[in-house]
Amino acid sequence: MQNSRSFNIIDKFNQSDKIKIIIKAEKGLSDLNVNQLHPADQIVMIMKRIYDCGLTTTSGGNISILDDDGTVWITPGSIDKGNLHRNDIVQVKSDGTINGIHKPSMELPIHKLIYAKRPDIKAVVHAHSPALVSFSIVGIIPNTKLIPNINLVCGEVGMAGYGLPGSIELGEIVSEVFEKGYDAVLLKNHGIAVGAENLMKAFMAFETLDFCAKLEINANRIGKPNSLTPKYLNISRKKTMTSLKEYQSDKYTSGEQEIRSDMCDFISRAYSQKLFNSAQGTFSQRLDENEFLITPYMADRNNIAPEDIVKVKNGRVEAGKQPSRSVLLHKYIYEKHPHINSVIIAQPPNIMAFAVTQNEYDTRIIPESYIQLRNIEKYPFGSSLMQPAMFADIFSKDKPAAIVENDCIIVTGSSMLNAFDRLEVAEFGAKAVIEASSIGKIMSISEHEISDIVKAFKLD
């Protein structure tokens, strides 16, 4: 963490870099490392993302960062969270001196006591996302063992009893649960507090927990969610690294640069559509017979820049970059299926409800769904991760997508647009099925009607 003596962006950036950073941040296209920014800028940027994603209200939620000198930078109280500026952020020095044009958030005691009890935590996010509040008002902790990535990013979640908002008593209740080793704590009848070594990691965990809550709610609407066993979670943790060798990257051609830029645009769209979140979602694109591009491992999906994309060439990866852990599956799919030029692996909260329950996803709900996806089959957890070469065989022109239990949906396409469209159609269709289940009996398209679709659109 940088020592923050003023509200200026850190001194290591020159003036042109500062302007470039600010412009990119405002457009949501930043390739910067958020943690390199001044704490006030970090807080403004992340609070905007939280608010724009509908994860807190105008008056709710607060964020803080603990600086190296003991200073706490925190959002102000009673100020519009949807329109914060850097001068709104309040500085609370270690001796209690308050600098700023507003009062600090009334939840300052929660933040200060968490920092006192957990020296390893340097940033705290507290917010009231509807899905997580739902769990807080029934006193149930979200199940972080539904898919591996949730558990990897969030770990276990603690539960804190009720306390008066803004009180020292509530701060003590919450910080005592953090002291037990939890990095995320659900506040009874209130919301969630998440701590981490920096603000970006705290936000990623918070956003992933919100996804976790939505997934569990959706799964309960159509069936009973199935948890992963410790054995399967451990298998997944051990497969986070790739064994591919590196090569020294060549200069990118103009064609490759354009493809990298297009990938970033689709990844940004996937994030805004809630098909990806900040910590999960993989996109790849074939370049030629022996080369493809793929998203990097554990990089913020909202801020991926063209130069962050990882190139795989003749089975080797660009030096100094770490590709998605599913890179081998992408490699085998491209090697075995010349008609496939793009692959997406994602965990959207609606289609994933079918991945974590026994329910099958029937694409025969509207013509578009069947035309784009045909029949989506479900495969056992671990099959795509442990046996990627064998799993790659399942795809064909008639089977462009697959669901892996408690893991993901995988879609393929002849182009980026084709694969992305299929992912959208799968998620939208799943949402329609889940919502329809609460209002009446679902009527699938008949076999005769499916035959008409196959003939009309030449799907056979």
SEBATOR-386767 format. One record per residue (C-alpha): residue in three letters; z, x, y; residue number from 1. Coordinates in steps of 0.05 Angstrom, whole numbers. Each point is the difference from the previous one (the first is absolute). Layout:
# residues N
+-----+--------+--------+--------+-----+
:  aa :     pz :     px :     py :   i :
+-----+--------+--------+--------+-----+
: ALA :      Z :      X :      Y : NUM :
...
+-----+--------+--------+--------+-----+
END
This chain:
# residues 460
+-----+--------+--------+--------+-----+
:  aa :     pz :     px :     py :   i :
+-----+--------+--------+--------+-----+
: MET :      0 :      0 :      0 :   1 :
: GLN :    -17 :     26 :     69 :   2 :
: ASN :     55 :      9 :     51 :   3 :
: SER :    -15 :    -55 :     51 :   4 :
: ARG :     17 :     19 :     72 :   5 :
: SER :    -45 :    -50 :     34 :   6 :
: PHE :    -45 :    -60 :    -13 :   7 :
: ASN :    -63 :     43 :     -1 :   8 :
: ILE :    -41 :      8 :    -64 :   9 :
: ILE :     21 :     66 :    -33 :  10 :
: ASP :    -22 :     62 :     37 :  11 :
: LYS :    -41 :     30 :    -57 :  12 :
: PHE :    -58 :    -46 :     16 :  13 :
: ASN :    -45 :     18 :     58 :  14 :
: GLN :    -22 :    -53 :     50 :  15 :
: SER :    -65 :    -17 :    -35 :  16 :
: ASP :     36 :     -7 :    -66 :  17 :
: LYS :     51 :    -46 :     32 :  18 :
: ILE :    -55 :    -45 :     27 :  19 :
: LYS :    -35 :      0 :    -67 :  20 :
: ILE :     64 :    -18 :    -36 :  21 :
: ILE :     17 :    -57 :     47 :  22 :
: ILE :    -70 :    -30 :     -3 :  23 :
: LYS :     -2 :      4 :    -76 :  24 :
: ALA :     70 :    -30 :     -7 :  25 :
: GLU :    -18 :    -59 :     44 :  26 :
: LYS :    -62 :    -13 :    -42 :  27 :
: GLY :     39 :      6 :    -64 :  28 :
: LEU :    -46 :     56 :    -23 :  29 :
: SER :     48 :     58 :      5 :  30 :
: ASP :     -8 :     62 :    -43 :  31 :
: LEU :     63 :     29 :     28 :  32 :
: ASN :     65 :     15 :    -35 :  33 :
: VAL :     45 :    -54 :     29 :  34 :
: ASN :     61 :     44 :    -10 :  35 :
: GLN :    -28 :     51 :     49 :  36 :
: LEU :      5 :    -49 :     57 :  37 :
: HIS :     59 :     -7 :     48 :  38 :
: PRO :     51 :    -48 :    -31 :  39 :
: ALA :    -14 :    -52 :     54 :  40 :
: ASP :    -74 :      0 :    -18 :  41 :
: GLN :     16 :     -4 :    -74 :  42 :
: ILE :     44 :    -60 :     10 :  43 :
: VAL :    -50 :    -37 :     43 :  44 :
: MET :    -56 :     13 :    -49 :  45 :
: ILE :     38 :    -22 :    -62 :  46 :
: MET :     32 :    -61 :     33 :  47 :
: LYS :    -70 :    -22 :     20 :  48 :
: ARG :    -23 :      5 :    -72 :  49 :
: ILE :     61 :    -39 :    -24 :  50 :
: TYR :    -11 :    -55 :     51 :  51 :
: ASP :    -76 :     -3 :     -9 :  52 :
: CYS :     10 :     -7 :    -75 :  53 :
: GLY :     46 :    -60 :     11 :  54 :
: LEU :     61 :     35 :    -27 :  55 :
: THR :     46 :    -14 :     58 :  56 :
: THR :      6 :    -46 :     60 :  57 :
: THR :     -3 :     12 :     74 :  58 :
: SER :     76 :      7 :      5 :  59 :
: GLY :     15 :     25 :    -71 :  60 :
: GLY :      3 :     67 :    -32 :  61 :
: ASN :     16 :     70 :     25 :  62 :
: ILE :    -21 :     72 :    -14 :  63 :
: SER :     35 :     65 :     14 :  64 :
: ILE :    -10 :     75 :     -9 :  65 :
: LEU :     55 :     52 :     -3 :  66 :
: ASP :    -20 :     64 :     37 :  67 :
: ASP :     22 :     70 :    -18 :  68 :
: ASP :     51 :      3 :     57 :  69 :
: GLY :     34 :    -65 :    -22 :  70 :
: THR :    -38 :    -45 :     49 :  71 :
: VAL :    -18 :    -69 :    -26 :  72 :
: TRP :    -65 :    -30 :     26 :  73 :
: ILE :      0 :    -75 :    -11 :  74 :
: THR :    -37 :    -64 :     19 :  75 :
: PRO :     30 :    -40 :     57 :  76 :
: GLY :     37 :    -66 :     -7 :  77 :
: SER :    -30 :    -66 :     23 :  78 :
: ILE :    -69 :     30 :     15 :  79 :
: ASP :    -66 :    -25 :    -28 :  80 :
: LYS :    -12 :     39 :    -65 :  81 :
: GLY :    -73 :    -19 :      2 :  82 :
: ASN :    -12 :     36 :     66 :  83 :
: LEU :     44 :     62 :      1 :  84 :
: HIS :    -17 :     61 :     43 :  85 :
: ARG :     28 :     70 :     -6 :  86 :
: ASN :     43 :     -8 :     62 :  87 :
: ASP :     35 :    -59 :    -34 :  88 :
: ILE :     29 :     45 :    -54 :  89 :
: VAL :     73 :     17 :     12 :  90 :
: GLN :     32 :     69 :     -8 :  91 :
: VAL :     72 :      1 :    -24 :  92 :
: LYS :     28 :     71 :      3 :  93 :
: SER :     52 :     26 :    -49 :  94 :
: ASP :     55 :     -6 :     54 :  95 :
: GLY :    -16 :    -74 :      9 :  96 :
: THR :    -41 :      8 :     64 :  97 :
: ILE :    -56 :    -52 :      4 :  98 :
: ASN :    -66 :     16 :     35 :  99 :
: GLY :    -53 :    -53 :     11 : 100 :
: ILE :    -20 :    -61 :     39 : 101 :
: HIS :     29 :    -48 :    -53 : 102 :
: LYS :     62 :     -8 :    -43 : 103 :
: PRO :     -7 :     27 :    -71 : 104 :
: SER :     -7 :    -50 :    -57 : 105 :
: MET :     64 :    -36 :    -17 : 106 :
: GLU :     -8 :     27 :    -71 : 107 :
: LEU :     12 :     71 :     24 : 108 :
: PRO :     66 :      2 :    -41 : 109 :
: ILE :    -40 :     -9 :    -64 : 110 :
: HIS :    -46 :     58 :     16 : 111 :
: LYS :     55 :     47 :     24 : 112 :
: LEU :     45 :    -13 :    -60 : 113 :
: ILE :    -58 :     10 :    -49 : 114 :
: TYR :    -15 :     67 :     31 : 115 :
: ALA :     74 :     19 :     -3 : 116 :
: LYS :      5 :    -18 :    -74 : 117 :
: ARG :    -68 :     28 :    -21 : 118 :
: PRO :    -18 :     66 :     34 : 119 :
: ASP :    -66 :      2 :    -38 : 120 :
: ILE :    -25 :    -63 :     35 : 121 :
: LYS :    -35 :     11 :     67 : 122 :
: ALA :    -33 :    -67 :     12 : 123 :
: VAL :     20 :    -73 :    -12 : 124 :
: VAL :    -43 :    -63 :      0 : 125 :
: HIS :     35 :    -67 :      3 : 126 :
: ALA :    -42 :    -63 :      0 : 127 :
: HIS :     -3 :    -73 :    -21 : 128 :
: SER :    -64 :     -8 :    -41 : 129 :
: PRO :     -2 :    -72 :    -27 : 130 :
: ALA :     -8 :     22 :    -73 : 131 :
: LEU :     60 :     46 :      3 : 132 :
: VAL :     41 :    -50 :     39 : 133 :
: SER :    -15 :    -49 :    -56 : 134 :
: PHE :     36 :     47 :    -49 : 135 :
: SER :     57 :     12 :     49 : 136 :
: ILE :     16 :    -74 :      7 : 137 :
: VAL :      4 :    -11 :    -75 : 138 :
: GLY :     38 :     64 :    -12 : 139 :
: ILE :    -51 :     30 :    -49 : 140 :
: ILE :    -26 :     72 :      3 : 141 :
: PRO :    -76 :      7 :     -6 : 142 :
: ASN :    -23 :     29 :    -67 : 143 :
: THR :    -29 :     68 :     16 : 144 :
: LYS :    -21 :     10 :    -73 : 145 :
: LEU :    -59 :    -48 :      0 : 146 :
: ILE :    -51 :     56 :     13 : 147 :
: PRO :     12 :     76 :     -1 : 148 :
: ASN :    -19 :     14 :     72 : 149 :
: ILE :     53 :    -46 :     28 : 150 :
: ASN :     54 :     36 :    -39 : 151 :
: LEU :    -29 :     68 :     18 : 152 :
: VAL :      0 :    -15 :     75 : 153 :
: CYS :     63 :    -42 :      5 : 154 :
: GLY :     46 :     15 :    -58 : 155 :
: GLU :     58 :    -48 :    -10 : 156 :
: VAL :     22 :    -49 :     54 : 157 :
: GLY :     72 :    -12 :     19 : 158 :
: MET :     33 :    -64 :     25 : 159 :
: ALA :     47 :     -4 :     60 : 160 :
: GLY :     45 :    -59 :     15 : 161 :
: TYR :     -4 :    -42 :     62 : 162 :
: GLY :     24 :     25 :     67 : 163 :
: LEU :     -6 :    -24 :     72 : 164 :
: PRO :    -65 :     28 :     29 : 165 :
: GLY :     13 :     57 :     48 : 166 :
: SER :     72 :     11 :    -24 : 167 :
: ILE :     31 :     66 :    -22 : 168 :
: GLU :     23 :    -39 :    -62 : 169 :
: LEU :    -72 :    -13 :    -21 : 170 :
: GLY :    -17 :     73 :     13 : 171 :
: GLU :     57 :     21 :    -46 : 172 :
: ILE :    -20 :    -49 :    -54 : 173 :
: VAL :    -73 :     23 :      0 : 174 :
: SER :     15 :     75 :      6 : 175 :
: GLU :     49 :     -3 :    -58 : 176 :
: VAL :    -57 :    -23 :    -46 : 177 :
: PHE :    -45 :     55 :     27 : 178 :
: GLU :     56 :     49 :    -15 : 179 :
: LYS :     -5 :    -18 :    -74 : 180 :
: GLY :    -70 :     30 :      0 : 181 :
: TYR :    -45 :    -59 :     15 : 182 :
: ASP :    -57 :     12 :     49 : 183 :
: ALA :    -13 :    -75 :      9 : 184 :
: VAL :     53 :    -53 :      9 : 185 :
: LEU :    -10 :    -75 :      3 : 186 :
: LEU :     47 :    -33 :     50 : 187 :
: LYS :     27 :    -67 :    -24 : 188 :
: ASN :    -29 :    -58 :     42 : 189 :
: HIS :    -32 :     50 :     47 : 190 :
: GLY :    -56 :     48 :    -20 : 191 :
: ILE :    -11 :     72 :    -25 : 192 :
: ALA :     19 :     70 :     23 : 193 :
: VAL :    -40 :     60 :    -25 : 194 :
: GLY :     16 :     73 :     12 : 195 :
: ALA :    -40 :     63 :    -13 : 196 :
: GLU :    -10 :     72 :     22 : 197 :
: ASN :    -51 :    -22 :     51 : 198 :
: LEU :    -25 :    -64 :     31 : 199 :
: MET :    -67 :     -2 :    -37 : 200 :
: LYS :     35 :      3 :    -67 : 201 :
: ALA :     50 :    -54 :     21 : 202 :
: PHE :    -57 :    -45 :     22 : 203 :
: MET :    -38 :     11 :    -65 : 204 :
: ALA :     61 :    -19 :    -40 : 205 :
: PHE :     13 :    -61 :     43 : 206 :
: GLU :    -72 :    -24 :     -5 : 207 :
: THR :     -1 :     13 :    -75 : 208 :
: LEU :     65 :    -40 :     -9 : 209 :
: ASP :    -31 :    -58 :     39 : 210 :
: PHE :    -60 :      3 :    -48 : 211 :
: CYS :     49 :      2 :    -58 : 212 :
: ALA :     35 :    -63 :     24 : 213 :
: LYS :    -67 :    -37 :     11 : 214 :
: LEU :    -23 :     21 :    -69 : 215 :
: GLU :     63 :    -25 :    -34 : 216 :
: ILE :     -3 :    -66 :     38 : 217 :
: ASN :    -73 :    -11 :    -19 : 218 :
: ALA :     14 :     19 :    -73 : 219 :
: ASN :     57 :    -51 :     -4 : 220 :
: ARG :    -47 :    -54 :     24 : 221 :
: ILE :    -45 :      7 :    -60 : 222 :
: GLY :     45 :     29 :    -55 : 223 :
: LYS :     55 :     49 :    -15 : 224 :
: PRO :     -6 :     71 :     27 : 225 :
: ASN :      4 :     56 :    -52 : 226 :
: SER :     35 :     65 :     19 : 227 :
: LEU :    -21 :     69 :    -21 : 228 :
: THR :     49 :     36 :    -46 : 229 :
: PRO :     30 :     68 :     21 : 230 :
: LYS :    -46 :     32 :    -52 : 231 :
: TYR :    -63 :    -26 :     34 : 232 :
: LEU :     26 :     17 :     70 : 233 :
: ASN :     13 :     70 :    -23 : 234 :
: ILE :    -70 :      6 :    -30 : 235 :
: SER :    -29 :    -21 :     67 : 236 :
: ARG :     43 :     50 :     40 : 237 :
: LYS :    -25 :     57 :    -43 : 238 :
: LYS :    -73 :    -17 :     14 : 239 :
: THR :      2 :      9 :     75 : 240 :
: MET :    -36 :     66 :      1 : 241 :
: THR :    -71 :     18 :    -20 : 242 :
: SER :    -18 :     60 :    -43 : 243 :
: LEU :    -69 :      9 :     31 : 244 :
: LYS :    -16 :     70 :     26 : 245 :
: GLU :    -18 :     12 :     73 : 246 :
: TYR :    -63 :     25 :     34 : 247 :
: GLN :    -12 :     24 :     71 : 248 :
: SER :    -32 :    -57 :     37 : 249 :
: ASP :    -70 :      5 :     29 : 250 :
: LYS :    -19 :    -24 :     69 : 251 :
: TYR :    -11 :    -75 :     -3 : 252 :
: THR :    -71 :    -25 :      9 : 253 :
: SER :    -13 :    -55 :     51 : 254 :
: GLY :    -10 :    -49 :    -57 : 255 :
: GLU :     67 :     17 :    -30 : 256 :
: GLN :     34 :     -5 :     67 : 257 :
: GLU :    -28 :    -70 :      8 : 258 :
: ILE :     25 :    -20 :    -69 : 259 :
: ARG :     69 :     28 :     16 : 260 :
: SER :      1 :    -41 :     65 : 261 :
: ASP :    -22 :    -63 :    -37 : 262 :
: MET :     55 :     10 :    -52 : 263 :
: CYS :     52 :      5 :     55 : 264 :
: ASP :    -26 :    -65 :     31 : 265 :
: PHE :      6 :    -36 :    -67 : 266 :
: ILE :     69 :     29 :    -13 : 267 :
: SER :     22 :    -24 :     69 : 268 :
: ARG :    -28 :    -69 :    -16 : 269 :
: ALA :     36 :     -1 :    -67 : 270 :
: TYR :     65 :     16 :     36 : 271 :
: SER :    -10 :    -54 :     53 : 272 :
: GLN :    -17 :    -50 :    -55 : 273 :
: LYS :     64 :     19 :    -37 : 274 :
: LEU :    -42 :     23 :    -60 : 275 :
: PHE :     31 :     70 :     10 : 276 :
: ASN :     66 :     18 :     31 : 277 :
: SER :     20 :     66 :     32 : 278 :
: ALA :     20 :     33 :    -66 : 279 :
: GLN :    -49 :    -28 :    -51 : 280 :
: GLY :    -73 :    -16 :    -11 : 281 :
: THR :    -56 :     47 :    -23 : 282 :
: PHE :    -73 :     -1 :     22 : 283 :
: SER :    -55 :     45 :    -27 : 284 :
: GLN :    -75 :      7 :     12 : 285 :
: ARG :    -52 :     37 :    -40 : 286 :
: LEU :    -41 :     53 :     37 : 287 :
: ASP :    -46 :     21 :    -57 : 288 :
: GLU :      3 :     11 :    -75 : 289 :
: ASN :     55 :     52 :      3 : 290 :
: GLU :     36 :    -15 :     66 : 291 :
: PHE :     43 :    -55 :     28 : 292 :
: LEU :     50 :    -12 :     56 : 293 :
: ILE :     69 :    -29 :     -9 : 294 :
: THR :     62 :    -18 :     41 : 295 :
: PRO :     56 :     52 :      3 : 296 :
: TYR :     66 :    -10 :    -37 : 297 :
: MET :     57 :    -34 :     39 : 298 :
: ALA :    -34 :      3 :     68 : 299 :
: ASP :     10 :    -57 :     49 : 300 :
: ARG :    -57 :    -47 :    -15 : 301 :
: ASN :     -2 :    -25 :     72 : 302 :
: ASN :    -12 :     69 :     28 : 303 :
: ILE :    -47 :     35 :    -48 : 304 :
: ALA :    -53 :     40 :     37 : 305 :
: PRO :    -68 :     24 :    -28 : 306 :
: GLU :     26 :     71 :     -9 : 307 :
: ASP :     59 :    -26 :    -41 : 308 :
: ILE :    -46 :    -27 :    -54 : 309 :
: VAL :     -2 :     44 :    -62 : 310 :
: LYS :    -65 :     23 :    -31 : 311 :
: VAL :     -7 :     10 :    -75 : 312 :
: LYS :    -58 :     46 :    -19 : 313 :
: ASN :    -17 :     18 :    -72 : 314 :
: GLY :     70 :    -19 :    -22 : 315 :
: ARG :     35 :     41 :     55 : 316 :
: VAL :     35 :    -23 :     63 : 317 :
: GLU :     -3 :     26 :     71 : 318 :
: ALA :     50 :     56 :      9 : 319 :
: GLY :     65 :    -19 :     34 : 320 :
: LYS :     -8 :    -75 :    -12 : 321 :
: GLN :     33 :    -46 :    -51 : 322 :
: PRO :    -41 :    -59 :    -24 : 323 :
: SER :     26 :    -66 :    -25 : 324 :
: ARG :     34 :      6 :    -67 : 325 :
: SER :    -53 :    -46 :    -29 : 326 :
: VAL :    -55 :     52 :     15 : 327 :
: LEU :    -16 :     12 :    -74 : 328 :
: LEU :    -14 :    -74 :    -11 : 329 :
: HIS :    -49 :     -1 :     59 : 330 :
: LYS :    -32 :     63 :    -27 : 331 :
: TYR :    -12 :    -30 :    -69 : 332 :
: ILE :    -25 :    -66 :     28 : 333 :
: TYR :    -53 :     36 :     40 : 334 :
: GLU :    -20 :     44 :    -58 : 335 :
: LYS :     -8 :    -58 :    -48 : 336 :
: HIS :    -30 :    -53 :     45 : 337 :
: PRO :    -59 :     20 :     45 : 338 :
: HIS :     -3 :    -70 :     29 : 339 :
: ILE :     70 :      7 :     30 : 340 :
: ASN :      3 :     34 :     67 : 341 :
: SER :     68 :    -22 :     26 : 342 :
: VAL :     69 :    -13 :    -31 : 343 :
: ILE :     62 :    -32 :     31 : 344 :
: ILE :     69 :     -2 :    -31 : 345 :
: ALA :     49 :    -45 :     37 : 346 :
: GLN :     63 :    -42 :     -6 : 347 :
: PRO :     -8 :    -61 :     45 : 348 :
: PRO :     59 :    -48 :     -6 : 349 :
: ASN :    -38 :    -61 :    -26 : 350 :
: ILE :    -44 :     29 :    -55 : 351 :
: MET :     58 :     45 :    -20 : 352 :
: ALA :     41 :    -63 :    -16 : 353 :
: PHE :    -46 :     -7 :    -60 : 354 :
: ALA :     11 :     74 :    -18 : 355 :
: VAL :     76 :     -7 :     -3 : 356 :
: THR :      2 :    -66 :    -38 : 357 :
: GLN :    -31 :    -25 :    -65 : 358 :
: ASN :    -48 :    -44 :     39 : 359 :
: GLU :    -74 :     14 :     -6 : 360 :
: TYR :    -44 :     -2 :     62 : 361 :
: ASP :    -57 :    -49 :     -9 : 362 :
: THR :    -60 :     15 :     45 : 363 :
: ARG :    -31 :    -68 :    -14 : 364 :
: ILE :     31 :    -32 :     62 : 365 :
: ILE :    -58 :      4 :     49 : 366 :
: PRO :    -72 :     25 :    -10 : 367 :
: GLU :     10 :     62 :     44 : 368 :
: SER :     59 :     23 :    -42 : 369 :
: TYR :    -39 :     -3 :    -65 : 370 :
: ILE :    -63 :     29 :     30 : 371 :
: GLN :     36 :     61 :     28 : 372 :
: LEU :     51 :     13 :    -54 : 373 :
: ARG :    -24 :    -35 :    -64 : 374 :
: ASN :     60 :      1 :    -48 : 375 :
: ILE :     58 :     47 :     17 : 376 :
: GLU :     37 :     25 :    -61 : 377 :
: LYS :     71 :     26 :      0 : 378 :
: TYR :     19 :     67 :    -32 : 379 :
: PRO :     67 :     30 :    -21 : 380 :
: PHE :     40 :     41 :     49 : 381 :
: GLY :    -15 :     74 :     -4 : 382 :
: SER :    -70 :     -8 :    -30 : 383 :
: SER :    -36 :     22 :     64 : 384 :
: LEU :     50 :     55 :     15 : 385 :
: MET :     11 :     30 :    -69 : 386 :
: GLN :    -70 :     -8 :    -29 : 387 :
: PRO :    -48 :      0 :     60 : 388 :
: ALA :    -61 :     23 :    -39 : 389 :
: MET :      7 :    -56 :    -51 : 390 :
: PHE :     19 :    -51 :     53 : 391 :
: ALA :    -63 :     16 :     41 : 392 :
: ASP :    -42 :    -28 :    -57 : 393 :
: ILE :     22 :    -71 :     13 : 394 :
: PHE :    -41 :     -8 :     64 : 395 :
: SER :    -71 :    -26 :      0 : 396 :
: LYS :    -45 :    -43 :     43 : 397 :
: ASP :     31 :    -61 :    -34 : 398 :
: LYS :     71 :     27 :      8 : 399 :
: PRO :      6 :     29 :     70 : 400 :
: ALA :     76 :    -10 :      6 : 401 :
: ALA :     63 :      6 :    -41 : 402 :
: ILE :     74 :    -13 :      7 : 403 :
: VAL :     51 :     49 :    -28 : 404 :
: GLU :     68 :    -31 :    -16 : 405 :
: ASN :     55 :     19 :     50 : 406 :
: ASP :    -47 :     49 :     34 : 407 :
: CYS :    -63 :    -20 :     37 : 408 :
: ILE :    -67 :    -34 :      5 : 409 :
: ILE :    -61 :     45 :     -6 : 410 :
: VAL :    -67 :    -22 :     29 : 411 :
: THR :    -67 :     36 :     -3 : 412 :
: GLY :    -64 :    -11 :     39 : 413 :
: SER :    -70 :     25 :     14 : 414 :
: SER :     23 :     17 :     70 : 415 :
: MET :     63 :      3 :     43 : 416 :
: LEU :    -15 :    -69 :     28 : 417 :
: ASN :    -12 :    -29 :    -70 : 418 :
: ALA :     66 :     28 :    -28 : 419 :
: PHE :     39 :    -21 :     62 : 420 :
: ASP :    -29 :    -70 :     -2 : 421 :
: ARG :     22 :     -7 :    -73 : 422 :
: LEU :     70 :     22 :     17 : 423 :
: GLU :      4 :    -51 :     57 : 424 :
: VAL :    -27 :    -55 :    -45 : 425 :
: ALA :     51 :     16 :    -54 : 426 :
: GLU :     58 :     -2 :     48 : 427 :
: PHE :    -23 :    -62 :     37 : 428 :
: GLY :    -13 :    -36 :    -65 : 429 :
: ALA :     68 :     19 :    -27 : 430 :
: LYS :     33 :    -26 :     63 : 431 :
: ALA :    -37 :    -66 :     -7 : 432 :
: VAL :     23 :     -7 :    -72 : 433 :
: ILE :     73 :     15 :     17 : 434 :
: GLU :      0 :    -49 :     58 : 435 :
: ALA :    -37 :    -53 :    -40 : 436 :
: SER :     52 :      4 :    -56 : 437 :
: SER :     51 :    -32 :     47 : 438 :
: ILE :    -43 :    -61 :     18 : 439 :
: GLY :    -35 :    -21 :    -63 : 440 :
: LYS :    -34 :     17 :    -65 : 441 :
: ILE :    -54 :     54 :      7 : 442 :
: MET :    -69 :    -23 :    -22 : 443 :
: SER :    -44 :     59 :    -22 : 444 :
: ILE :    -75 :     -2 :      3 : 445 :
: SER :    -26 :    -26 :    -68 : 446 :
: GLU :    -39 :     42 :    -50 : 447 :
: HIS :    -63 :    -40 :     15 : 448 :
: GLU :      8 :     13 :     75 : 449 :
: ILE :     12 :     74 :    -15 : 450 :
: SER :    -66 :      1 :    -39 : 451 :
: ASP :    -36 :    -28 :     60 : 452 :
: ILE :     30 :     54 :     44 : 453 :
: VAL :    -21 :     54 :    -49 : 454 :
: LYS :    -72 :    -25 :     -1 : 455 :
: ALA :     -5 :    -13 :     75 : 456 :
: PHE :     27 :     69 :     19 : 457 :
: LYS :    -32 :     37 :    -58 : 458 :
: LEU :     67 :     27 :    -26 : 459 :
: ASP :    -21 :      5 :    -73 : 460 :
+-----+--------+--------+--------+-----+
END
